[in-house]
Amino acid sequence: MHAHKPQKPLQSSLFHCQTPGLQFSIVSKMAPVLDIEKELVQHSERVKSVDLHPKEPWILASLYSGTLCIWNYHSQEIVKSFKVAESPVRSAKFILRKKWIVTGADDKFIRVCNYDTTEKIAEFEAHTDFIRSVAVHPTLPYLLSASDDMVIKLWDWEKGWECTQMFKGHAHYVMQVAFSPKDTYTFASASLDGTIKIWNLSSSDPEFTLDGHSKGVNCIDYFMSGSKPYLISGSDDHTAKVWDCEAKSCVQTLEGHTNNVSAVCVHPELPIIITGSEDGNIHIWDEATFRLENTLNSGLQRVWSLGCMKGSNRVVIGYDKGAVMVKFVSPHSGVSMGSLVKEKEKKEF
């Protein structure tokens, strides 16, 4: 099944850019539902990952140069900027309950620091090749790391960052890992071997494999529809796919990008799927119909990362040339889409 584009755009548009000076190119295909308001444009070196702090108005960006930046999107100021490695930091996450930032870098090291003081908490060689992704368990003192050495590792910070489990099964670089929101002992991994694997923390072998992309898989994100867990994946085959985790099958292929799909996310508050690509475009899809509604281009070259969080209608995008934060609002009320959130909670595929 493929997402079908309409034969010709409708006259009215779904999204409007509210900010002069930000040269968004927007192609729209339906009647007005959401406005886009720019909140931050931060020019920088290549942004490999982004994360949003759940309490403070902060964006965490890890740069190809090995630097971490925290940007305040309300004050438009840099909160902190400090170098943590001499090589690219491809993944960085906030750990709110510890006031930590955890990073994984090309030098094979995981590093942990306090984000208030920048004091180093831990630093250790975790893999034998580049670290592509780290994922923080929502409640337990666990960190997952994924690497070009084709191995995923589980670390327990309450045991002195002991590696308590290794997960082997991929035949190429492991590009991203993500915990399931339905069962946090379950996680998924994306690999350049072209597959997504589903794992349980208690076993070093995968539970099952999702195979459907024709090239390597770069990125994944879990989301819930009703009580069912789904995954979205992005690939070098220029498509994104939506997977029913219970049926272990692909339910939709999203086509439209003209280069590798490098970042995907399903917004936790709004009924939209967002995909980013090395073609420089952000595609916004209707989560219910899988219809491509909009294409957004900021002119900051390739897209590498996307960030959004529960309780917020914002999205942050990491590019070759910096980061952009946008906010989705109702054109009728000027506030975030509370009614759509309620509808999203009811929807089933």
C-alpha positions in Angstrom: 0.0 0.0 0.0 1.3 3.4 -0.9 0.3 6.9 0.2 -1.4 8.6 -2.7 -0.8 12.2 -3.6 -3.8 14.2 -4.9 -3.8 14.8 -8.7 -3.6 18.6 -8.1 -3.2 20.8 -5.0 -6.3 22.3 -3.6 -6.6 26.1 -3.5 -6.5 26.4 0.3 -3.5 25.3 2.4 -3.0 23.3 5.5 0.0 25.2 6.9 1.0 28.8 6.9 4.4 30.1 7.9 3.9 33.0 10.4 7.5 34.3 10.5 9.1 36.8 8.2 12.7 36.1 7.3 12.5 32.4 7.6 12.4 31.2 4.0 10.2 28.1 4.4 9.0 26.7 1.1 5.7 25.1 1.8 3.7 22.9 -0.6 0.1 22.4 0.8 -2.6 20.0 -0.2 -5.7 20.5 1.9 -7.9 23.0 3.7 -6.5 25.0 6.7 -6.1 23.0 9.9 -2.8 24.1 11.4 -0.5 27.1 11.3 3.3 26.8 11.6 5.0 29.4 13.8 8.7 29.6 13.9 10.2 29.9 17.4 13.9 29.5 16.8 16.4 29.5 14.0 19.8 28.6 15.2 22.7 28.5 12.7 25.5 26.1 13.7 27.6 23.3 12.4 25.9 20.1 11.4 23.3 19.0 14.0 23.4 15.2 14.3 20.8 14.9 17.1 18.2 17.0 18.9 16.3 16.5 22.2 13.8 18.6 24.0 14.0 19.0 27.8 10.6 18.0 29.3 10.6 20.9 31.9 12.8 23.7 30.6 12.5 25.5 27.3 15.7 23.9 26.1 16.8 22.2 22.9 19.8 19.9 23.2 21.8 19.6 20.0 24.8 17.4 19.4 27.1 18.6 16.6 29.3 16.9 14.1 32.2 18.9 15.6 31.9 17.1 19.0 30.2 20.0 20.7 27.0 20.0 22.7 24.7 23.1 22.7 21.7 23.9 24.8 19.5 26.6 23.3 16.6 28.3 25.0 13.8 28.7 22.5 11.9 31.3 24.6 14.8 33.7 25.2 16.5 32.8 21.9 19.8 32.5 23.8 22.5 29.8 24.1 22.3 28.3 27.6 25.5 26.3 27.3 27.9 25.2 24.7 30.8 22.9 25.4 32.9 20.3 23.6 32.6 16.7 24.8 34.6 14.9 22.1 37.0 15.4 19.2 34.8 13.4 16.9 31.1 13.7 15.9 28.5 13.2 18.7 25.7 11.4 16.8 23.3 11.0 19.7 22.6 13.0 22.9 19.7 12.8 25.4 18.6 14.5 28.5 18.0 12.4 31.6 15.7 14.6 33.6 15.6 12.6 36.8 19.4 12.8 37.1 20.0 16.3 35.5 22.3 14.5 33.1 23.1 14.6 29.4 24.3 11.3 27.9 26.1 11.2 24.6 27.5 8.6 22.1 30.3 9.6 19.7 32.4 8.3 16.8 35.3 7.8 19.2 33.3 4.9 20.7 32.8 6.5 24.0 29.7 7.1 26.0 29.9 10.3 28.1 27.6 11.5 30.9 27.7 15.0 32.4 25.5 17.1 34.7 23.7 19.7 32.5 23.7 22.4 35.2 27.4 22.3 36.0 28.8 20.4 33.0 30.6 18.2 35.5 31.7 14.8 34.0 29.8 11.9 35.6 31.1 9.0 33.5 33.2 8.4 30.5 33.9 4.9 29.1 34.7 3.1 25.8 31.4 1.4 25.1 31.8 -0.1 21.6 34.5 -1.0 19.0 33.1 1.4 16.4 31.1 4.6 16.0 28.1 4.9 18.4 25.0 5.9 16.3 22.3 6.1 18.9 21.5 6.1 22.7 18.1 5.6 24.2 17.2 6.2 27.9 14.7 3.9 29.6 11.7 5.9 30.9 11.8 4.7 34.5 14.7 2.2 35.1 18.4 3.2 35.3 19.1 1.8 31.9 20.7 3.1 28.7 20.8 1.4 25.3 23.5 2.1 22.9 23.8 1.1 19.2 26.9 1.0 17.1 28.6 0.4 13.8 30.1 -2.7 15.5 26.6 -4.2 14.8 26.0 -4.7 18.6 23.4 -3.1 20.9 24.4 -2.8 24.6 22.4 -2.3 27.8 24.0 -0.2 30.5 22.9 0.1 34.2 24.1 3.3 35.8 23.2 2.1 39.3 25.7 -0.7 38.8 28.5 1.7 37.9 27.6 1.7 34.2 28.0 -2.1 33.9 27.0 -3.6 30.6 24.3 -6.0 31.7 23.2 -7.3 28.3 24.4 -7.4 24.7 22.1 -7.8 21.7 23.4 -9.4 18.5 21.7 -10.2 15.3 22.1 -7.4 12.9 24.4 -7.8 9.9 25.4 -4.2 9.4 25.6 -0.9 11.4 22.8 -0.4 13.9 21.6 3.2 13.3 18.9 3.7 16.0 17.3 2.1 19.0 14.0 3.1 20.7 12.0 1.8 23.7 8.4 0.7 23.2 5.8 2.9 24.9 3.5 -0.1 25.5 6.1 -2.4 27.1 9.3 -0.7 28.2 11.1 -4.1 28.4 10.7 -4.1 24.6 12.8 -2.1 22.2 13.3 -1.8 18.4 16.5 -1.3 16.4 17.1 0.0 12.8 20.0 -1.2 10.8 21.7 -0.7 7.4 21.1 -4.4 6.9 17.7 -3.3 5.8 15.8 -4.7 8.8 14.1 -3.6 12.0 14.4 -6.0 14.9 12.3 -6.2 18.0 14.0 -7.2 21.2 13.2 -7.9 24.9 15.7 -6.7 27.5 15.9 -10.2 29.0 17.2 -11.9 25.9 20.3 -11.3 23.7 18.4 -12.6 20.6 15.7 -10.7 18.7 12.0 -11.6 19.2 11.3 -11.0 15.5 12.4 -9.0 12.4 10.5 -6.6 10.2 11.8 -6.8 6.7 10.4 -4.7 3.9 12.8 -1.9 3.0 15.0 -2.4 -0.1 17.9 -0.6 1.4 19.3 0.3 4.9 17.1 1.6 7.7 18.3 4.8 9.3 15.7 5.7 11.9 12.6 4.5 13.8 10.0 5.8 16.1 7.3 4.1 18.1 3.8 5.4 18.5 0.5 4.1 19.9 -2.8 4.0 18.0 -5.4 3.1 20.6 -3.8 0.3 22.6 -1.7 -1.0 19.7 2.0 -0.2 19.2 3.2 0.9 15.8 6.6 1.8 14.4 7.6 4.2 11.6 10.9 3.6 9.9 13.0 5.7 7.4 15.3 4.2 4.9 17.9 4.8 2.2 15.3 3.5 -0.3 13.8 7.0 0.1 10.6 5.8 1.8 9.2 5.6 5.3 7.1 2.6 6.4 4.5 2.2 9.1 4.5 -1.2 10.9 1.9 -2.9 13.0 4.0 -4.4 15.7 1.4 -7.0 16.8 0.6 -8.2 13.3 4.4 -7.9 12.4 3.6 -6.3 9.1 3.9 -3.1 7.1 0.6 -1.3 6.8 1.7 1.7 4.7 4.7 2.9 2.7 5.1 6.7 2.6 6.6 7.9 -0.7 7.7 11.3 -1.8 11.3 12.0 -0.6 14.0 12.1 -3.3 16.9 11.0 -1.1 17.6 9.0 2.0 15.0 9.3 4.8 17.2 10.3 7.8 14.7 11.1 10.6 11.2 10.1 11.5 8.8 10.9 14.3 5.1 10.6 15.1 4.0 13.7 17.0 2.8 12.7 20.5 0.1 15.4 20.7 -0.9 16.0 17.1 -2.2 13.6 14.5 0.8 14.0 12.2 3.7 11.9 11.0 6.9 13.8 10.3 9.7 12.6 8.0 13.0 14.3 7.2 15.4 13.5 4.4 18.8 14.3 3.0 16.8 15.9 0.2 16.4 18.8 2.6 12.7 18.4 3.0 10.4 17.8 5.9 7.2 15.9 4.9 4.1 16.1 7.1 1.6 13.3 6.7 -1.9 12.8 8.1 -1.5 10.0 10.7 -5.0 8.6 10.0 -5.0 8.6 6.2 -1.2 8.6 5.5 -1.8 11.3 3.0 1.2 13.7 2.3 -0.2 17.1 3.4 2.8 19.3 3.3 6.5 19.7 2.3 8.6 22.1 4.3 12.1 23.3 3.3 14.1 25.7 5.5 17.1 26.0 3.1 19.5 24.6 5.8 20.4 21.6 3.6 20.1 18.0 4.7 17.9 16.9 7.6 19.5 14.7 10.2 17.2 14.7 13.3 13.8 15.4 14.6 12.6 16.0 18.1 9.2 16.4 19.8 7.7 15.5 23.1 4.5 14.8 25.0 2.7 17.9 26.3 4.1 20.2 23.6 3.0 21.1 20.1 6.6 22.0 19.0 9.0 20.2 16.7 12.7 20.8 16.4 14.6 19.9 13.3 18.4 19.4 13.0 20.1 20.2 9.7 23.5 20.5 8.1 23.5 24.2 8.8 21.7 24.5 12.2 18.4 23.8 13.8 14.8 25.2 13.5 12.0 24.9 16.0 8.4 25.3 14.9 5.1 25.3 16.7 1.9 24.0 15.3 -1.2 26.1 16.3 -4.8 26.2 15.3 -5.5 29.2 13.0 -8.8 29.7 14.6 -7.7 29.9 18.3 -4.0 30.5 18.1 -3.5 27.7 20.6 -2.3 24.2 20.3 -4.6 21.6 18.9 -6.4 20.3 22.0 -9.4 19.0 20.1 -7.1 17.2 17.7 -5.3 15.6 20.6 -8.5 14.2 21.9 -9.4 12.9 18.4 -6.0 11.3 18.1 -6.4 9.4 21.3 -9.6 7.8 19.9 -8.2 6.9 16.5 -7.6 3.3 15.4 -6.1 2.3 12.1 
